[in-house]
């Protein structure tokens, strides 16, 4: 599954063109909206992931999903602050059609790992590109949370929480 | 306007011979060697982007000052894990992993500082609480969690405020790893993996 799963997920969210919005080029609104579109997809993905998990896996899938919902809200607030229109989400059915086939807890956690890696990567790229310190700070806080979420998925997969010294999000 | 150390626009940008400048995260590999090869030009380049507002220390600090603070925090973590390993105050495999990763962060930050023509500051004195924390594994894990949380906070400040855009991505990659250390320490304590 690997990278292909995350690419599939990107095709149902993160790859969307940002909606037409007020701020001009260079404001960061387009970049934030691309991330928001992907976060919408991630929230839906965790429903599919959670369906296959029980016990600790289910508990943490729901906890991480709640954190991703918070990230959606933070991004929406940042975009509104820029005078931009936040990207809308799609229906769960639309997202679900683009997810990989998940037929086991291991497949679900593998998908979750791919998703979290891509999130880290998206946010790290945004940190380098966003022009405003006040936009970068909340995104830096989110990067830390995504790093922790990825570590939790590692633990659920019986892997070390922190396998490498630099979490690049490289798939 | 006062010229800040490390942000002299007249200073030539140092580069690593044979290391092409990476333009996107697509080129950042997950290994230490790969990371340093990819990030070194960014870590070594000197930037002069406008500064915005962040928290107090980051708001007024130059990039160099922020890097020096992060380096001091990394040295403190490395020393703490090293002491814990010597005193059996951490599970050996976990302790070695965390210590070694802090060393990799130190290497990266020292490279960044050398790019500004600055020598890395000497290691700081261990905090007095370390002695008590080494009494047992749970005490040390809680102590280390506090250090890691403080370090993550410092990286958030720095990553937001750094003038040099090429530094934000590699420092963000370190920050995410420090957040993973917190998860590893909570796991060792048998506590909930995510902070509330």
Interface residues (C-beta under 8 A of the other chain):
Chain A: X60 X63 X64 X67 X120 X121 X123 X124 X125 X127 X128 X129 X132 X133 X134 X136 X137 X139 X140 X141 X143 X144 X145 X146 X147 X148 X149 X150 X151 X152 X154 X155 X160 X161 X162 X164 X165 X166 X167 X168 X169 X170
Chain B: X24 X25 X28 X29 X30 X31 X32 X35 X39 X51 X52 X53 X54 X97 X98 X100 X101 X104 X105 X108 X152 X155 X156 X157 X159 X160 X161 X165 X166 X168 X169 X170 X172 X173 X174 X175 X176 X177 X178 X179 X180 X181 X182 X183 X184 X187 X193 X194 X195
